[in-house]
Amino acid sequence: MRGPWTTNTDPAVSVLQPNENNAWATCLPTQIIEALILLKIADSLDTINRGVGDLVRWCALFMVLLQFAIVLLRYVFGVSFIFLNEGVLYLHGALFMLGAGYTLLIDGHVRVDIFYSQAGERRKAMIDILGHLAFLAPAMLILLIYSWPSVRRSWSILEGPISVGGIPASFLLKSLIPGFCILLLIQGLACLLRDILRHRAAN
């Protein structure tokens, strides 16, 4: 007996033919299935930095409002609070450190490459692949490894304010460093997967 589908003999792609049930389906080549899997993984990784980016973007607004309040208090009422000044530092650090992965997601980082814009799609993909593997990943791993002992010690003692009267949470500020590295590594992996697919497509 025949199964619900019958297959043609095309070696490039097996198109399933209709049978007595008048049903259709398409059997994708292995390369396309692999590409879809890689894209699915990349999309899943993207959601991490997209979510973080949607969250930390509010730091920009809070930072502006806080800085406005600091200026108002100092020059109108003649008072100043160290913890408010440090609050701007915390917001600024969170915005740029945690937002770096999202910036890579939307390709917002500055490119210093006079040849990239003139290159073909295949060469662009190769440049991006080499950039991720030779520069981004090693740099982030080195920074993560060497900063971790300091972050761990800071958490072990719950390190206090930078200055007297400041925010008693320097351990949180230092935690932005590994967060920065991990988020960029995650997004770098997502970009690497897409660049590999782009390089294959260009071939």
N, C-alpha and C positions, 0 to 999 in steps of 0.2 A: 504493500500500500504506500501511496505517496504521503509525505508529511504535509503540513499546512502550506509549505513554500517549496517551490522548485527553483533551481539556480541556473543561470546561463554559464557559458564557459569563458567569458571575457577575463583574461588574467589581470587586467588593471583594476577592475572593480566588478564585484559580483552583484549584479542587479537581480533581485528575486522576482521571478515572473509570477503572474496570476495563475492560480489553479482553479479547480472547480468551485472554490469558495469565493473567487473573484477578489482575493486579497493581494496587497502590494507591500513591499518593504525593500529597503536598500541596505546592503551589507557594506559598511565603510572599510576602506583599506586600513591596514595596521598603522600607517603613518598618520592618517587623519585621526584615528582613535587616540594615538599617543599625543598628538597636538591638542586635542580637546581635553585630555587629562591634564596636560601641563598648563593649559589656559585656566582650567578649573582651579588648580592649585594656586596659580598666580592671582586669580580673582579673589580667592579666599584670603591670601596674604594681604591683598590690597585693602580688604575690609578692616584690618587691624589699624593701619595708619589712617584710613579714611575716618574711622571712628575717633581716633586720637586727635586728628586734625579738626574735626567738627567740635571737639571739646575744648582744645587749647586755644582755638581762635578767639574764644571769649576773653582770654587773658589780655588781648590787645585792648579791648574796650575797658576792662577793669583797670588796666595799667594807666590808660589815659585819664579815667575818672579819678583814680587815686592820686596821680600826679597833679591834677587840677586842684584836688582837695588840699594837698600839701602846700602848693603855692598860695592858695587862699588863706590857709591857716597861718602861714609864715608872714605874708606881706599885708594881710588885713587885720589879723588878730594877734600877730606877734608871737605865736607859739609854734613849736616844732616837736615832733615825736620821731625818735630813731626807728621805732618799729614800723612806722608808716613808710619811711624812706627805704627800709629793707624790704618792705612789701613790694615796692616797685622792682627791686632787684629779683625777688622770687618770681614775680609774674613775668618779667623779661626773660629770665632764665628758662622758665617752663615753656614759654611761647617758642623760643628759638631752639631749645634743645629737643623738646618733645615734638615740635613741628617740623623737624628736619626730614623725618621719614615721609611725611605728607608732601613736603616740598619736592622730594625726589619722585613721589608718585605722580605728581602733576608736571614733572620735568621743569621745575622752577629754579633749579640751581644754575649758577652761571657756568657756561662752558668756555674754557680758554683753549681753543683749538682752531687754528686758522685753516686747517684742512678739512675739518668735519663737515662744514656746510657744503663743500664742493664734492664730497665723496658720494659714491653711489650707495644704494640701500644695503648691499652686501658688506661694503667696507664700513659703513656706519655701524652696522650690527656687530662687526668684528671689533671695532674700536670700543664700543660699549661693553662687550663681553670681556675684553682685556682690562678695561677700566674697573669693572666690578671685581674681577679675580685678582688683579695685580695691585690695585690701589685701595679700593673701598673696603673690601673684606679684610685684608691684612691690617690696614690702619685702624679699623674699628675693633678688631680682635686684640691688637696691641694695647689700644687705649682701655679697653674693657679689662684686660688682664692686669695692667699696671695700676688702674684706678680702684680695682676691687678691694685691695687691702685697706686703703684709706676709707672707703665707704663702709666696709665691715666694722672697722674700729669706731667710726663715727656712730654707727647704729648701736654698737655694744655699750657705749657710754651715753647714748642719746645726747649727742653733742649740742650744746646750747647756742646762744646767739653769737653772731659775728662781733657785735659791739655791745657794750653794756646798755641795757634797755631795748635791745633789738628782739627779733623773733627767736624764741628758744627752740629752733628746729633746723640747725645747720645740717643735721643728718638727712633731712628731706632735700635740702638744696644740693648736697653732694650726690644724692641718689639720682639726680637728673643725668649724671654722666653715664652710668650703665644703661639708663633708660634710653638715652640718645644713641648709644652704640647698638643696643638690641633692636630698636625700631629701624635704624638704618640698615642693619644686617637683614632684617626681615624684608624690607622694601627692596634692598639690593638683590635678594634672592628672587623676588617676584619679577623684577626688571630683567634679571639674568635669564629666567625661563622664557620671557617674551623675546629677548634678543636672540636666543638660540633658535626659536621658531622663526624669527624674522630672517636670520641667516640661512636657515634651511629653505625657506620660501624663495629667497633671492637666488639660491642655487638651482 
